[in-house]
Amino acid sequence: MPAPSMRDIAAAVGMLPGSLYYHFASKDVLVEEIFIAGTAVLSAAIEAAIAGLDDPWARLERACITHLAAHLSESAFATVIASESLKSPPALRARLSAIATATRRSSSNWSRRSICRPISTARSTG
């Protein structure tokens, strides 16, 4: 099945193609904006899921379950992340990868350092 065009997307949301182009210069820009929004939603879900957990394994397990549940859902964000982002041109895939990496690095609660925080703290004080 071919990827939807901007015209197809505009029709699906009840807009004229020109109106969609007014907000998004290209389909790549639209995909990137959806990816940014989806990444923010996913980050917030993971942060909420691990809030209050101190055990590193429990934090990692909850973060992984939340991440996989989001990607396996039928949400619009999951669809874009799983399909459109993989079919995108190399330059867009590189931008999406950079966005995902930056989000992981800037997250205060679910990054590798944070998930393993109790282990690191125990080692440094022991």
C-alpha positions in Angstrom: 0.0 0.0 0.0 1.5 3.4 -1.0 2.1 6.0 1.7 -0.6 8.6 2.0 0.0 11.9 0.3 -0.6 15.3 1.8 -3.8 15.4 -0.2 -4.9 12.1 1.3 -4.0 13.3 4.8 -5.9 16.6 4.3 -9.0 14.8 3.1 -8.9 12.4 6.0 -9.0 15.3 8.5 -11.4 17.4 6.5 -9.0 20.0 5.3 -8.1 21.4 2.0 -4.6 20.4 0.9 -3.6 24.1 0.8 -4.7 24.5 4.4 -2.5 21.6 5.4 0.5 23.1 3.6 -0.1 26.4 5.3 0.7 24.7 8.6 3.3 22.1 7.3 5.6 22.9 4.4 5.9 19.2 3.5 4.9 15.7 4.5 8.4 15.4 6.1 7.7 18.4 8.3 4.3 16.9 9.3 5.9 13.5 10.1 8.6 15.2 12.2 6.1 17.3 14.2 3.9 14.2 14.9 7.1 12.3 15.9 8.1 15.2 18.3 4.6 15.2 19.8 4.5 11.4 20.1 7.9 11.3 21.7 6.8 13.9 24.3 3.6 11.8 25.0 5.7 8.6 25.4 8.3 10.3 27.6 5.5 11.6 29.9 3.9 8.2 30.0 7.2 6.6 31.0 7.9 9.2 33.6 4.5 8.7 35.2 4.9 4.9 35.1 8.2 4.9 37.0 7.3 7.7 39.4 7.8 6.5 43.0 9.7 3.3 42.1 13.1 3.1 43.7 14.2 -0.4 42.7 16.2 -0.2 39.5 14.9 -3.4 38.0 11.3 -2.4 38.7 12.0 1.0 37.1 13.5 -0.5 34.0 10.8 -3.2 33.7 8.0 -0.6 34.0 9.7 1.8 31.5 10.1 -1.1 29.0 6.5 -2.2 29.4 5.2 1.3 29.0 7.4 1.9 25.9 6.3 -1.3 24.2 2.7 -0.8 25.1 2.8 2.6 23.4 4.5 1.3 20.3 2.1 -1.7 20.0 -1.0 0.4 20.5 -3.2 1.6 17.6 -2.6 5.3 18.4 -1.8 7.7 15.6 1.5 8.4 17.2 2.5 4.8 17.2 1.4 4.4 13.6 3.6 7.3 12.5 6.5 6.2 14.5 6.3 2.6 13.4 5.5 3.0 9.8 6.0 6.5 8.3 9.3 7.1 10.1 10.7 3.8 8.8 9.6 4.6 5.2 10.9 8.2 5.3 13.8 9.5 3.3 17.2 9.1 4.9 17.5 12.8 5.9 14.2 12.6 7.8 15.1 9.3 9.4 18.3 10.9 10.7 16.3 13.9 12.1 13.9 11.6 13.8 16.7 9.6 15.3 18.3 12.8 16.6 15.0 13.8 18.2 14.6 10.5 19.9 18.2 10.6 21.2 17.8 14.1 22.4 14.6 13.2 24.2 16.2 10.2 25.9 19.2 12.3 27.0 17.2 15.2 28.3 14.7 13.1 30.3 15.2 13.6 33.9 13.4 10.5 35.1 13.8 7.6 32.7 17.3 7.9 31.2 19.8 5.1 31.8 21.3 7.1 34.7 18.0 7.7 36.3 16.7 4.2 36.0 19.8 2.9 37.6 20.1 5.8 40.1 19.7 3.6 43.3 22.6 1.3 42.1 24.9 4.3 41.4 24.0 5.9 44.7 24.6 2.7 46.6 28.0 2.3 44.9 29.1 5.8 45.6 28.2 5.7 49.3 29.3 2.2 49.9 
